[in-house]
Amino acid sequence: MEARRQVHSYVLRAARMSDGQRRAVDEFYSLYGLTFPPVPNWAELFPHCKRFVMEIGFGNGEATVEIAQNRPETGFIGLEVHTPGVGQLLREIHRRGLTNLKVLRHDAVDVVEALPRESLDGYHVFFPDPWPKKRHHKRRLLQRPFLQEMIATLKPGGILYVATDWQEYAEEVLAALGTFPEMRNPYQGWAEGVTWRPSTKFEKRGRQENRPIREILFEKRGAP
Ligand SMILES: C[S@@+](CC[C@H](N)C(=O)[O-])C[C@H]1O[C@@H](n2cnc3c(N)ncnc32)[C@H](O)[C@@H]1O
């Protein structure tokens, strides 16, 4: 665990924040933001929700807000380390008056490790940093040790849903998930026909550069 923590899946560059993003963080983090370690009692945080889903690396949160708005009965926790994106999402939560979406600005590796076992109904990871150079592959977030931690925090029947435009990373994740006996792939390989995921900036970039979009969706066995 220690060894993994020394290698981060992101690099925090000096963040260029717009005034609006900065104001949103100052004004709204106390309303819609969470502190680390998160209160793991999701039902207390979202009293009107029955299901709880965590999104890792939401970027600017464009898919996050849409999905949350379309599913008011699910509580969403968005994780991101990039402050301008956090500001942008906080502003949107406020503008749309969403009560089922909270934000946590923290490294997902620490957050997932701090969660109770079998407490979540799903994970969304959309376009995780691909770290294409071979010497950087160790920075990829979705490797076996972290996947194992994520799976342990899923309830039976919970899903792990990943989208990426990086073929070789996608193959790696598909193969790694296939090694967990507690997980089941309801598709033949790639997940197809998932229509509810809104597009994001990174998806658009991948398409413009002619990279196919790969989706991977596994379920934890033992649904009640
Ligand atoms: C390539 S971007 C994709 C953003 C967004 N999901 C999209 O599709 O536009 C990956 C994001 O993951 C975030 N990220 C990477 N490692 C993370 C970690 N360990 N914890 C939280 N966020 C992380 C980065 O800051 C970055 O914003």
PDBQT file of the ligand as one rigid body, heavy atoms in Angstrom, charges set to zero:
ROOT
HETATM    1  C1  LIG A 301      -8.247  12.581 -18.220  1.00  0.00    +0.000 C 
HETATM    2  S1  LIG A 301      -9.121  13.367 -16.955  1.00  0.00    +0.000 S 
HETATM    3  C2  LIG A 301     -10.818  12.889 -17.272  1.00  0.00    +0.000 C 
HETATM    4  C3  LIG A 301     -11.797  13.807 -16.611  1.00  0.00    +0.000 C 
HETATM    5  C4  LIG A 301     -13.281  13.504 -16.869  1.00  0.00    +0.000 C 
HETATM    6  N1  LIG A 301     -13.673  12.247 -16.268  1.00  0.00    +0.000 N 
HETATM    7  C5  LIG A 301     -13.608  13.515 -18.338  1.00  0.00    +0.000 C 
HETATM    8  O1  LIG A 301     -13.935  12.460 -18.891  1.00  0.00    +0.000 OA
HETATM    9  O2  LIG A 301     -13.540  14.618 -18.933  1.00  0.00    +0.000 OA
HETATM   10  C6  LIG A 301      -8.743  12.393 -15.511  1.00  0.00    +0.000 C 
HETATM   11  C7  LIG A 301      -9.048  13.124 -14.222  1.00  0.00    +0.000 C 
HETATM   12  O3  LIG A 301      -8.796  12.238 -13.126  1.00  0.00    +0.000 OA
HETATM   13  C8  LIG A 301      -8.284  12.998 -12.058  1.00  0.00    +0.000 C 
HETATM   14  N2  LIG A 301      -7.542  12.081 -11.184  1.00  0.00    +0.000 N 
HETATM   15  C9  LIG A 301      -6.457  11.345 -11.514  1.00  0.00    +0.000 A 
HETATM   16  N3  LIG A 301      -6.038  10.613 -10.471  1.00  0.00    +0.000 NA
HETATM   17  C10 LIG A 301      -6.902  10.889  -9.443  1.00  0.00    +0.000 A 
HETATM   18  C11 LIG A 301      -6.978  10.441  -8.105  1.00  0.00    +0.000 A 
HETATM   19  N4  LIG A 301      -6.102   9.563  -7.612  1.00  0.00    +0.000 N 
HETATM   20  N5  LIG A 301      -7.969  10.922  -7.318  1.00  0.00    +0.000 NA
HETATM   21  C12 LIG A 301      -8.869  11.816  -7.825  1.00  0.00    +0.000 A 
HETATM   22  N6  LIG A 301      -8.845  12.266  -9.092  1.00  0.00    +0.000 NA
HETATM   23  C13 LIG A 301      -7.866  11.821  -9.895  1.00  0.00    +0.000 A 
HETATM   24  C14 LIG A 301      -7.401  14.042 -12.732  1.00  0.00    +0.000 C 
HETATM   25  O4  LIG A 301      -7.203  15.182 -11.907  1.00  0.00    +0.000 OA
HETATM   26  C15 LIG A 301      -8.191  14.355 -13.989  1.00  0.00    +0.000 C 
HETATM   27  O5  LIG A 301      -9.042  15.469 -13.816  1.00  0.00    +0.000 OA
ENDROOT
TORSDOF 0
